[in-house]
Amino acid sequence: MKRFFASFSVMFANSKTEHLYSVNGRVPLLKAIPFGLQHVLSMFVANITPVIIVFGLFGDPELTAQAVRGAIFMAGIGTIIQVTLGSRLPVVVGTSFTFVSALVAIGNPGSIFGALIVGGLIILILGIFAKYWRRWIRPVVPAAVVLAIGLSLLSVGSAQFFGGSNYLSQVLSGAASNELLWQYALVAFITLSTAVAWNIFIKGVWKNLAILVAMAVGYLVALLFPGMVNLSLIGSGGIIALPSFIDFSSLRFELVPILIVSISYIASSVECIGDTTTLARMGLGRDPSDREIAGAITADAANSIVGALFGSLPLTTFSQNVGIVAQTKVVNRFTIFIGALFLVIASLFPPIANLLITIPEPVLGGCMLILFGSIAVIGMQMVAEIGFDSKTILVLAISLTLGFGITLVGDFYRVLDTFGFEYLSVIFASPILNMFVISMILSYVIPEKKKKAVVTAPENQAENASNGEEKQITGK
């Protein structure tokens, strides 16, 4: 408990602008608020999208609305727990996309929440003992995981740039007009250009608000196009809505859903390790400690368990936040804490949350291209630090082709379903989990290349020794 109060109190000590670039210390509110908002706004829509996808299939608007409020509430609470009790790093958490395909396959709310609670308890225990098993993970593995995270997000950001995957699929089905495509692309391009221009021409600490400014400009431009921003959503849901618990009598604890969700939790924990490692390296110039890794995993697990009680999906560290840290180097926990408080307030007042939900996909796409691309580049940098020896190249080559490449072949998963094994395709659907498992195995199977010893002939040794003496005498 003393460590908690010490960690908490150091966040509020000595208000200085310079603290933006250090983990501890308080930042003046005039700067903490916009920088904190930048972190949470970049992930706000992505935080509720998995909830809408999963619970939208059940045709229960009330259940979906409860889940959305629970997701926003738990993202705020979960982030506060991470920066104070968990990793104590500038981590932002939100609803994970990793679980979507598995939960859609399960298809029953009672079974979903029962599996999330049990699976969360398993990962909580695994996280507590992280320092014992983390040492067995060789450097190429987290590098592969971070690269997988960045590559898997590229299609998301690119789809948002052109209106989102839902719009594109509606165009193909004839439900939407393709004439909107150029409007979406224009808004996204203006948003992206604003972020780039702001980063080039603005100096000082305000330079790091490029994402927030670009999002605001993109939103204003989107308002000029009729129908792109649905302002009617703002007034729905009332003024105040307190988070509520799920119906505990509906919980179902079934073996197969628990196993599938537990595998998804493992994938999410791998992503957590990759995100935490990247954040520490890019923001702090070091690798995370065993305590920070363990704290991040256990906090994510605890947040997910509590979130399930409020009707939320599992939470994990958000890669968008890592991308912002890589771009801005803002790593202050107090700033993230302020942003998290905004999420909690937004969950209690639907008009605030609804306003943020109206941010169009192309506006997000214009910002996310930079952030998601940064994560992929960070993965490449981690590989470069390891060195491109023959073993590293072979591990990454196979991990990319089998782990990531196979997820691009949709027919492969449809064929898997024909075998009749329930959820089989779900297990292999995560490129992050695939690349983790493959790189982990290959890092031990493929032997290290032995370095050849350089043998110097006796006459050369004598010559080198005399040259060394000469250099010492002459001072060269």
C-alpha positions in Angstrom: 0.0 0.0 0.0 2.9 2.3 0.7 4.2 1.8 -2.8 0.8 2.7 -4.2 0.6 6.0 -2.3 4.2 6.8 -3.2 3.5 6.1 -6.9 0.3 8.1 -6.7 1.7 11.1 -4.9 4.7 11.5 -7.2 2.3 12.1 -10.0 1.1 15.3 -8.4 4.4 16.8 -7.3 6.0 20.0 -8.7 3.9 21.2 -11.6 6.2 21.8 -14.6 5.7 21.7 -18.3 9.0 19.8 -18.6 7.3 16.9 -16.8 5.5 16.1 -20.1 8.6 14.1 -21.1 9.0 12.3 -17.8 6.9 9.6 -16.2 6.4 11.3 -12.9 5.5 14.8 -11.9 2.5 17.0 -12.4 1.9 19.0 -15.6 -0.1 22.4 -15.6 -3.7 21.7 -16.4 -3.7 23.9 -19.4 -1.3 21.5 -21.0 -2.3 18.3 -19.3 -5.9 18.5 -20.5 -5.2 18.8 -24.3 -2.3 16.3 -24.2 -4.5 13.9 -22.2 -7.4 14.3 -24.5 -5.2 13.6 -27.5 -4.4 10.1 -26.0 -8.0 9.2 -25.3 -9.6 10.7 -28.4 -7.3 8.7 -30.7 -8.7 5.5 -29.2 -12.3 6.5 -28.3 -14.1 5.1 -31.4 -11.9 2.1 -31.6 -12.7 1.4 -27.9 -16.5 1.0 -28.5 -16.3 -0.5 -32.0 -15.7 -4.1 -30.9 -18.7 -3.7 -28.5 -21.0 -2.6 -31.3 -19.8 -5.4 -33.5 -20.3 -8.2 -31.0 -23.5 -7.0 -29.2 -25.1 -5.6 -32.4 -25.5 -9.2 -33.5 -27.9 -10.0 -30.7 -30.5 -7.4 -31.7 -30.8 -5.9 -28.2 -30.3 -2.1 -28.3 -30.5 -1.8 -24.5 -27.8 -4.5 -24.0 -25.6 -2.8 -26.6 -26.0 0.6 -25.0 -25.1 -0.8 -21.6 -22.0 -2.5 -23.1 -20.9 0.8 -24.8 -21.2 2.7 -21.5 -19.4 -0.1 -19.7 -16.6 0.0 -22.3 -16.1 3.8 -21.9 -16.3 3.6 -18.1 -13.9 0.7 -17.8 -11.4 2.3 -20.3 -11.2 5.3 -18.0 -11.0 3.2 -14.8 -8.7 0.7 -16.3 -6.3 3.4 -17.5 -6.2 4.9 -14.0 -5.5 1.5 -12.6 -2.6 1.0 -15.1 -0.9 4.3 -14.3 -1.2 4.0 -10.6 -1.3 0.3 -9.6 -0.5 -1.7 -12.8 2.5 -1.0 -15.0 2.8 2.6 -13.7 3.7 3.5 -17.2 1.8 6.0 -19.5 -0.5 3.3 -20.7 -4.0 3.8 -22.1 -6.3 0.8 -22.1 -9.4 0.1 -24.2 -11.6 -2.7 -25.6 -9.6 -5.3 -27.5 -10.3 -6.3 -31.1 -8.4 -9.6 -30.4 -11.6 -11.1 -28.9 -14.1 -10.1 -31.5 -14.1 -13.2 -33.7 -14.1 -15.5 -30.8 -17.0 -13.8 -29.0 -19.0 -13.6 -32.3 -18.5 -17.3 -32.7 -19.7 -18.0 -29.1 -22.8 -16.0 -29.8 -24.4 -16.0 -26.3 -24.1 -13.1 -23.9 -24.2 -15.3 -20.8 -21.5 -17.6 -22.2 -19.4 -14.7 -23.3 -19.3 -13.0 -19.9 -18.8 -16.3 -18.0 -15.8 -17.1 -20.3 -14.4 -13.6 -19.9 -14.5 -13.9 -16.1 -12.8 -17.3 -15.9 -10.3 -16.5 -18.7 -9.4 -13.3 -16.9 -8.7 -15.1 -13.7 -6.3 -17.5 -15.6 -4.4 -14.6 -17.1 -4.3 -12.8 -13.8 -2.4 -15.7 -12.2 -0.2 -15.9 -15.3 0.6 -12.2 -15.0 1.6 -12.5 -11.4 4.3 -15.0 -12.3 5.5 -13.1 -15.4 9.0 -12.6 -14.1 9.6 -16.3 -14.1 8.4 -17.1 -17.6 9.3 -13.8 -19.3 13.0 -14.6 -19.3 12.4 -17.5 -21.7 11.2 -15.1 -24.4 14.1 -14.2 -26.6 14.5 -10.7 -28.1 13.2 -11.7 -31.6 9.8 -12.7 -30.2 8.6 -9.2 -28.9 10.0 -7.7 -32.1 7.9 -10.1 -34.1 4.9 -9.3 -32.0 5.2 -5.5 -32.3 5.7 -5.9 -36.1 2.5 -8.1 -36.2 0.6 -5.4 -34.3 1.6 -2.7 -36.7 1.0 -4.7 -39.8 -2.4 -6.0 -38.6 -3.5 -2.4 -38.0 -2.5 -1.0 -41.4 -5.7 -2.3 -43.1 -7.8 -0.8 -40.3 -6.3 2.7 -40.8 -6.4 2.4 -44.6 -10.1 1.3 -44.6 -11.0 4.3 -42.3 -9.2 6.6 -44.7 -11.8 5.7 -47.3 -14.8 5.7 -45.1 -14.4 2.5 -43.1 -14.9 -1.2 -43.9 -18.6 -1.0 -43.4 -19.0 1.7 -46.0 -16.9 -0.1 -48.5 -18.8 -3.3 -48.1 -22.1 -1.4 -48.5 -20.8 0.1 -51.8 -20.1 -3.4 -53.0 -23.5 -4.7 -52.0 -25.3 -1.6 -53.5 -26.5 -0.3 -50.2 -24.4 2.9 -50.4 -23.2 5.2 -53.2 -19.6 5.1 -54.4 -19.8 8.9 -54.9 -19.1 9.4 -51.2 -15.7 7.8 -51.7 -14.0 11.0 -52.9 -15.5 13.0 -50.0 -14.2 10.6 -47.5 -10.8 10.5 -49.1 -10.7 14.3 -49.2 -11.6 14.7 -45.5 -9.0 12.1 -44.6 -6.3 13.7 -46.7 -7.0 17.1 -45.2 -6.8 15.5 -41.7 -3.5 13.8 -42.5 -2.1 17.0 -44.1 -3.0 19.0 -41.1 -1.1 16.6 -38.8 2.0 16.7 -41.0 1.9 20.5 -41.4 1.4 21.0 -37.7 4.3 18.7 -37.0 6.6 20.6 -39.4 5.7 24.3 -38.7 4.7 24.4 -35.0 7.6 24.6 -32.6 7.9 23.9 -28.9 5.7 21.7 -26.7 2.6 22.5 -28.7 4.1 20.7 -31.7 3.2 17.4 -30.1 -0.6 18.1 -30.3 -0.6 17.4 -34.0 -3.1 14.5 -33.8 -5.6 16.4 -31.6 -5.5 19.5 -33.9 -5.8 17.3 -37.0 -8.8 15.5 -35.6 -10.5 18.9 -34.8 -9.8 20.3 -38.3 -10.9 17.1 -39.9 -14.2 17.1 -37.9 -14.9 20.7 -38.9 -14.3 19.9 -42.6 -16.5 16.8 -42.3 -19.4 19.1 -41.2 -19.3 20.8 -44.6 -20.4 17.5 -46.2 -24.1 16.8 -45.7 -24.7 13.5 -43.8 -21.1 12.8 -43.0 -21.5 13.7 -39.3 -24.7 12.4 -37.7 -25.4 15.1 -35.1 -28.7 13.5 -34.1 -26.9 11.0 -32.1 -25.7 13.6 -29.6 -29.1 13.9 -27.9 -29.8 10.2 -27.5 -29.5 8.3 -24.2 -30.5 11.1 -21.9 -28.3 13.4 -19.8 -26.9 11.2 -17.1 -26.5 7.4 -17.3 -24.8 5.5 -14.5 -22.9 2.3 -15.3 -24.9 -0.8 -14.4 -24.1 -4.5 -13.7 -25.1 -7.3 -16.0 -27.7 -9.8 -15.0 -25.6 -12.3 -13.0 -28.3 -15.0 -13.3 -27.6 -15.2 -17.1 -23.9 -16.2 -16.6 -22.9 -19.5 -18.1 -19.6 -21.2 -17.6 -18.9 -23.6 -20.5 -15.7 -25.4 -21.2 -15.2 -24.7 -25.0 -16.0 -20.9 -24.8 -13.6 -20.6 -21.8 -10.8 -22.3 -23.7 -11.3 -20.2 -26.8 -11.5 -17.0 -24.7 -8.4 -18.0 -22.7 -6.5 -18.4 -26.0 -7.6 -14.9 -27.0 -6.5 -13.6 -23.6 -3.0 -15.1 -24.2 -2.9 -13.3 -27.6 -4.0 -10.1 -25.8 -1.3 -10.6 -23.2 1.3 -11.0 -25.9 0.1 -7.8 -27.5 0.4 -6.1 -24.0 4.0 -7.2 -23.7 4.7 -5.9 -27.2 3.0 -2.6 -26.5 4.6 -2.1 -23.1 8.0 -2.9 -24.6 7.6 -0.5 -27.4 6.3 2.2 -25.2 9.2 1.9 -22.8 11.8 1.8 -25.6 10.4 4.8 -27.6 9.3 6.9 -24.6 11.8 6.1 -21.9 14.8 4.7 -23.9 14.9 1.4 -22.0 13.2 -2.0 -21.8 10.4 -2.5 -19.3 11.2 -4.2 -16.0 9.7 -7.5 -14.9 7.6 -5.6 -12.5 6.2 -3.3 -15.2 5.4 -6.3 -17.5 3.7 -8.2 -14.7 1.8 -5.1 -13.6 0.6 -4.4 -17.1 -0.7 -8.0 -17.7 -2.3 -8.4 -14.2 -4.0 -4.9 -14.5 -5.4 -5.8 -17.9 -6.7 -9.1 -16.6 -8.3 -7.4 -13.5 -9.8 -4.7 -15.6 -11.3 -7.3 -18.0 -12.8 -9.3 -15.1 -14.4 -6.2 -13.6 -15.4 -4.9 -17.0 -17.3 -8.1 -17.8 -19.4 -7.4 -14.7 -20.3 -4.1 -16.2 -21.1 -5.6 -19.6 -17.8 -4.5 -21.2 -15.5 -6.6 -23.4 -11.9 -7.4 -22.3 -9.5 -4.4 -22.1 -5.9 -4.3 -23.1 -3.1 -1.7 -23.7 -4.0 0.4 -26.8 -1.5 0.5 -29.7 -2.8 4.0 -30.7 -1.4 5.3 -27.4 2.0 3.7 -28.2 1.9 5.4 -31.6 1.3 8.8 -30.0 4.2 8.3 -27.5 6.5 7.3 -30.4 5.5 10.5 -32.2 5.4 13.0 -29.3 7.6 11.4 -26.5 5.0 12.6 -24.0 5.1 9.9 -21.3 3.7 11.7 -18.3 1.4 9.6 -16.1 -0.5 12.6 -14.7 -1.4 13.7 -18.2 -2.8 10.2 -19.0 -4.6 10.3 -15.7 -6.4 13.5 -16.7 -7.4 11.9 -20.0 -8.7 8.9 -18.2 -10.9 11.1 -16.0 -12.4 12.5 -19.1 -13.4 9.0 -20.2 -15.1 8.3 -16.9 -17.0 11.6 -17.2 -18.0 10.8 -20.7 -19.4 7.4 -19.6 -21.6 9.2 -17.1 -22.9 11.8 -19.5 -24.1 10.3 -22.8 -24.1 13.6 -24.8 -20.3 13.8 -24.3 -19.8 10.2 -25.4 -22.2 10.5 -28.3 -20.4 13.6 -29.6 -17.2 11.7 -29.7 -18.9 8.7 -31.4 -19.9 11.1 -34.3 -16.3 11.5 -35.3 -16.3 10.2 -38.9 -14.2 7.3 -40.0 -12.1 9.3 -42.5 -11.1 11.7 -39.8 -9.8 8.9 -37.6 -8.2 7.3 -40.7 -6.2 10.5 -41.4 -4.8 10.3 -37.9 -4.5 6.6 -37.5 -2.3 6.1 -40.7 0.5 7.9 -38.9 0.1 6.1 -35.6 -0.3 2.6 -37.0 2.5 3.1 -39.4 4.7 4.2 -36.5 4.1 0.9 -34.7 5.1 -1.1 -37.7 8.3 1.0 -38.1 9.0 0.5 -34.4 8.9 -3.2 -34.9 11.4 -2.9 -37.7 13.7 -0.8 -35.4 13.5 -3.6 -32.8 14.6 -6.1 -35.4 17.4 -3.8 -36.5 18.6 -3.6 -32.9 18.8 -7.4 -32.7 20.7 -7.6 -36.0 19.9 -9.1 -39.3 21.8 -12.4 -38.9 20.7 -15.5 -40.7 18.7 -16.9 -37.7 16.7 -13.6 -37.2 15.9 -13.4 -40.9 14.7 -17.0 -41.0 12.6 -16.6 -37.8 10.9 -13.5 -39.1 10.5 -14.8 -42.7 8.6 -17.9 -41.5 6.7 -15.9 -38.8 5.5 -13.4 -41.4 4.5 -15.8 -44.1 2.8 -18.4 -41.8 1.8 -16.2 -39.0 0.7 -13.0 -40.7 0.4 -14.0 -44.4 -2.1 -16.8 -43.7 -4.5 -14.4 -42.1 -4.8 -12.6 -45.5 -6.2 -15.8 -47.1 -9.9 -15.8 -46.2 -10.6 -19.0 -48.1 -8.2 -20.9 -45.7 -10.4 -20.1 -42.7 -13.5 -21.1 -44.6 -11.9 -24.4 -45.4 -11.0 -24.9 -41.8 -14.6 -24.6 -40.9 -15.4 -27.6 -43.1 -13.5 -29.9 -40.8 -16.3 -29.5 -38.3 -14.1 -28.5 -35.3 -15.9 -25.7 -33.6 -13.9 -22.4 -33.3 -10.9 -23.9 -35.1 -10.7 -20.9 -37.5 -11.0 -18.5 -34.6 -7.9 -19.9 -32.9 -5.7 -19.2 -36.0 -7.3 -15.8 -36.9 -5.0 -13.6 -34.8 -1.8 -12.7 -36.6 -0.4 -11.5 -33.3 -0.9 -14.8 -31.6 0.3 -16.7 -34.7 3.5 -14.8 -35.0 4.2 -15.0 -31.3 3.8 -18.8 -31.2 5.8 -19.4 -34.4 8.7 -17.0 -33.5 8.8 -18.4 -30.0 9.2 -22.0 -31.3 11.7 -21.1 -34.0 13.8 -19.0 -31.6 14.7 -22.3 -29.9 14.5 -24.7 -32.8 16.8 -22.8 -35.1 20.4 -23.0 -33.7 22.5 -19.9 -33.2 25.2 -19.4 -35.9 28.6 -20.1 -34.4 31.1 -17.3 -34.9 34.4 -18.5 -36.4 37.5 -17.7 -34.4 40.1 -15.6 -36.3 43.5 -17.3 -36.0 46.5 -15.1 -36.7 49.7 -16.6 -38.0 52.7 -16.4 -35.6 54.6 -14.0 -37.9 51.6 -11.7 -38.1 51.2 -11.8 -34.3 54.8 -10.7 -33.9 54.3 -8.0 -36.5 51.1 -6.7 -34.8 52.8 -6.7 -31.5 55.7 -4.6 -32.8 53.2 -2.2 -34.5 51.4 -1.9 -31.2 54.6 -1.0 -29.4 55.5 1.6 -32.1 52.0 3.2 -31.7 52.4 3.5 -28.0 55.9 5.1 -28.3 54.8 7.6 -31.0 51.5 8.3 -29.4 49.5 7.3 -32.5 
